[in-house]
């Protein structure tokens, strides 16, 4: 294993975080929050020094393989979260280090689960840092670094594959760095478009910036305790539309970018994703209409919550924990579904579900006609056995982590609905769950141990399970061999 290169990458990420802290520093200056300014400035200085010491001189051997890619990504995200939690803890907003770590992990993984009792009294620089962490983590911090810096040549594709969500990740163009740049250009254009639309709806500038960062990263941190409930209808519709847009596979936008419109419109995953959203909105609207008695409001509330949950954004415009069980059941199912592969959303991904459904149909057809040879096809291509195997392994690992996490946090002795949806919300990077972790509640009720378990779930969910397991398995196997 190329340990020197792993250390170099982790150190580079920590130094990059110092640059990211410039935005909350600027926010503190604008709003005259001088104590908070000192906290962020000190945190940035710490990141520069710690990153430089860890980074050292660039190794002569910059080649990394799959295992180095997974280990680097896991360590980078943990280091990023530890350093990112420093301002939250030192500022006194979250004095418990476990709370600060949980909160910033939730930010970078675009989960949106919070332990803060109230956000309205927090310094604006802190709120900006929370929301900006969503935007940074949405596309991936290593993808961002690859877009800026040449890292490990062609082998840096292992970093992108380890960090990017979805059953398969490929290069849009021959060079990995060019692919990363294209992804961030699309991401930036969509972000600016949403910000302009939010301002045009009359949403305050500070709120617009924070909500845009949180929506773009499909995170869900807001600046009001009521999340998005107090904003006007136009603002909520803009948020709904852009939540859905950021949940689409960015490869589709790339096809539009290169004027391959027909190919982009034929995306099987995108059509399934939009079909699921339309069906869920229709079913929930019918189910809750008797409670609302207003067609536009009913559809808006249903569409907002469906878009928020399936894209794993986590905003709420209404306390959906008060909805009928049928509607809550649909939302829980959408938690597991997630958005498209290659988007900023979490969950199991629509592409995986489509491929698994097709695999089941193929096996059933094989039972009926044993001599009939059929191949699983998706997006017009034959799904390779390697992809099917990785999906099956992902599902087993996912279920194993889910069950173990529910059992571990059950030691806090909360009800099953709370524990089940808490793990579902964190492992799928949703944000709110039901019962005691519902849209009007928070995760502060859990013990420090449970918060660490849920923080691991957030990281595992954002990084698609394997990067968080590979370092553990590698160390165990190395210990056995020794």
Order of alpha helices (4+ residues) and beta strands (2+ residues): alpha-alpha-alpha-alpha-alpha-alpha-alpha-alpha-alpha-alpha-alpha-alpha-alpha-alpha-alpha-alpha-alpha-beta-beta-alpha-alpha-alpha-alpha
